[in-house]
Amino acid sequence: MSVRYEQNCKLTERVGTCLWMAPEVIKTQKYTTKSDVYSYGIIMWEVCTREMPYDYFSREKILYRVSERKERPNLKRLPNDTPKKFEELMQKCWDHDPNLRPDFDAIIDFIKDIEI
């Protein structure tokens, strides 16, 4: 991992796909690997549901609702057999506060402990 990336890089003009963007990236604030953790949490939801997140919103609504209203993909769309611990990890990954998101080492440890 490059040191530069770890030193709170700043993205310009919301480069990337808004469906997986962390709120701090949407707001063009400084970000760390915790922004990637956020995206990973969204991907976890996507893999479980086999759906696109926010398929019911326009790009502008996604940007606003994720960054300002703290909206996340609908948990009711998860299959009934989704392990609760997996769901908990997903929600921790997409926490609005990057400091409350786990790092990838913690995610790997958490996944290893999930019995499916």
Secondary structure as GFF3:
##gff-version 3
##sequence-region A 1 116
A	DSSP	alpha_helix	3	6	.	.	.	ID=ss1
A	DSSP	beta_strand	9	10	.	.	.	ID=ss2
A	DSSP	three_ten_helix	18	20	.	.	.	ID=ss3
A	DSSP	alpha_helix	23	26	.	.	.	ID=ss4
A	DSSP	beta_strand	30	31	.	.	.	ID=ss5
A	DSSP	alpha_helix	33	49	.	.	.	ID=ss6
A	DSSP	alpha_helix	59	67	.	.	.	ID=ss7
A	DSSP	three_ten_helix	75	77	.	.	.	ID=ss8
A	DSSP	alpha_helix	84	93	.	.	.	ID=ss9
A	DSSP	three_ten_helix	98	100	.	.	.	ID=ss10
A	DSSP	alpha_helix	104	113	.	.	.	ID=ss11
###
